Amino acid sequence: MNKRQKIITSPAWHDCYDAIVTALESFDTQGETLHDQRNVVKRAQLNGQDVVIKSFRVPAAIQSVIYASFRKSKARRSFENASRLLSLGVSTPEPIAWVEEKSGARLGRSYYICRYQPHAQSMADILKPYDASDASQRTLVAFTEFTFQLHQKNILHIDHNSGNTLISKDGDAHSFSLIDINRMRFMPLNLRQRMNNFVRLSDDEEVLQIIAHSYARVAGYYPTKTATLLFALKKQHLRRIERKRCMKHCLKRR
């Protein structure tokens, strides 16, 4: 069955269309691998520019039909979410293109391409493990304030874990940039939704306590109420993880 490839670029990168085709043809054999688990992320060159190409895992049979006809692909959502974030004044690597490959009524591979963004570290470097140093605490507080600003702009980054925020520093000043942005919602957020956005960041109680109190300070919430809610949501999150683990274990034994 013939494979059809659709490439949509941002206006500023339209002249790179042929270079994108070439880069994808050599994706499996060239480039620096940054991540290789469910999805593959590589650093590559595009007309002399440093870029990142993310290849999303091919969807399962039924999902491949849904993504091909009824739902936007993860690559397309990443591109559109990046454009929207930038329009709202939130940093994310510059979007370059999204690509879909279809065979018949099924979505095969899809790619999101963005400019490579130099950075000093990610929040994972701060939180895994958290060393409780003054520098790490300042970064954690600044990150919490950054997240509050996202929430104030009605932005919910669903995959808000420690590896998905890049950090740049200028002296004591921090700047943050979001990656892995295919799952986002843009809507007003209540306190529960705001605190639930932190549960995937860390299991460290000190980290959660700093987040709760820092958030309450900038948001004007009661610190004790905010911390109590965050810890309760964290326990629910851990219980969900344990239930999923037990279900997988039981299915494997059958």
N, C-alpha and C positions, 0 to 999 in steps of 0.2 A: 504494500500500500504506500502511495506517495506521501512523503512528509512535506507539509507546508510550513514555512517559517514566516512569522510576522514580527517585524522590527519597528518599534516606535521610539523615536529619539526626541530629546528636548530640542527646541529651535537652535540653541547655541552649539549643538553637537551634530547637526544634520549632515555636515560635510564628512563625518566619521562613519557614515553608513557602511561603506565597503570595508573599512578597517574593523568594524564590529563583526561583520560576516567572517572575516579572516581570523579574528581572535576567537570566535566561537568554534570554528573548525579545528583549531589547535588547543582548545580548552583542556582536554583530557591529558595532554602530554606536555604542555608548557605552562609557565607562570609559577609564582611562589604560593604554595598552599598555606592559607591562614587558618582554615578550619575544614575538617573532613569527618563529619559524622552523618547525621541525617541529610544535611545539605552540604555542598562543597563551596568554599569561598576561596578565591584566588586573587592575588595581586598581579597585575599585568600591565602592559604598555598599550596605549591606543594613540597612534600618531604622535608618539613621543611623550604622551601624558601618562602619569601614574594613575591607574584606575583599579577598582575592585569589581570582580565579577562573581556574582552569587548564582550558583546553579541549584535550583530547587529539586528535591526528590520527585521522581515521576509519581503522580497520584495513583492510588489503587484503582482497580477496574471501574467501579461505579463512580468514584470521585472524579476520575479522569473525564467521564462524560459530563458530569455536573460542571466542572471547571471549563470544559470546552464550549458549553452552550449557555449555561445559566448563571455562573458565578465568576467574578473577576479572579484571575490567577494571582498567586502570591507575588509574582514578579510585578504585575501591573499595579497591585495595591501598594507595593513598596514604593514604586515610582510616584504614584499619585499622592501617597501620604507624605513623601519627602517634599514634593512641591507645595503641599498645603502647610507643612510645618514651617518651611522657609517663608511662606507668605505671612505666617503668624509671628515671625521673628524668633523662631526656635532653630537652633543649629542642628544640621544633619548633613552628611556628605552630599555634595551637589549631584542630583540625579542626571544621568546621561541617557539611559534607554531601558526599555523593557522588551523582552523577546519571548515569544511563544512558538513552540513547535507542535503541530497537530497532525494526526494521522486519522483520516476519516472523522468520526465524531468523538475522538478522544484527544485529550491534552497529554502531550509527552513531556519533554523537558521544557523548562522555562527559566529565564535568566533576568536578573536585575543588575544593571551596571551603573556604578556611581564613581565619582572622583575619589581617589584615595585621600584620606584626611590624616595628616601627621598629628600625633598626639603623644603626650608624655606617658600615660598609663590609662587603664580603665578602672571602673569601680571594683572590678574583681581583684585588682592588685591591692586595693585598700581593705577589702573585706575578707579575703581568703588567704591567710587568716587576718583578722583584725588585731593589730598590735597595741591598740589603746594609746599610741603616742599622741603628742599634741598636734603634730602635723596631720595624722590620720583623722583625728577628731575634727580638725578645722575643715578638712575635705568632706567629711561626712555631713557636717552641719551645712556646708555650702551646697552639697548635693541635695539635701533635704529642702533647702530654700529654693533650689532650681526646680525640684519636683512640685513644690507649692505653686510656683509660677506657671508650670504646665497646667496644673489643675485649675488655676484661675483663668486660664485661656481655654478651658473646657477640653483639654487634651488628656486622654487616658492611654498611656502606652501599656498595652496588655502584657507584653513580654518585658516588663520592667525589672529584669534581673541584673545581677552585678556586672555581667559581661557586655551589656548592651548600652552602656553609657561611657563614652570616651572623655578623657580629662586632658585639658591643656592648662598650663600655669604661666602666669606672668607675675613673678614675685610671689606675693601672698594671695593674689587674685586667681580665682578658678573660673574656667569656662567649660561647659559641658556640651556634648553633642550626642544625639541619639542615633543608634543603628538598630538593625533587625526590626524594621518598622512596618512589616506587612500586616500586623494585627494592631490596629488602633481604633479608638472611638473618639468622636468629637461631640461632647454633650456636657451639660451642667452636672457637677458631681456633688453628692452629699458626703458627709463626714465618713460614713462607713465605706463608701466606694474609694474615697481618698486613702484611708488607712489600709484597705485591702490591697491597694496598689504597691504596698511595701512588703507583703508577706513572703515574696520569693527572693528577697535580697539577702537575707542572713538568718541563721538560727541563733546567733549570739544575742543574749538578752541585753547586754550593755549597748550593743548597736541599736537594737529596737528601742531601748529607753532613750537614747540620744535622739533618734529620729522622731519619736513621739513628742518629746519636750521641745525640740527645735521647731517642729511643724506647728505645735500649739502656740509657740511664741510669735511666729510670723503671721499665723492665721487668726490669732485672737481667741483660741479655744482654751478650755480648762485643761492644763497639763495632765492631771490625774485621770480625768475622763478619757482623754485622747490615748494615754498609755494603756489604760485598761481595755479599751476597745481594740487597739492594735494587738495586744497580747492574746485577746480572745480570738481574733481573726487568725492569728498565727497558729493557735492550737487547732482550729478548724481546718486550716490548710494542711497541717501535719497529719491530722486524722484522715483527710481525703487521700493523701499520698499513701498512707498505710493501708487503707482499704483497697486501693488500686494494686498495691504490691501483693496483698493477700489474694485478690482475684486472679492475678496473673499466675501466682504460685499454684492455686487450685486448678486452673485450666491446664497448666503444664502437667499436672499429676494425672489427669484423665487420659 
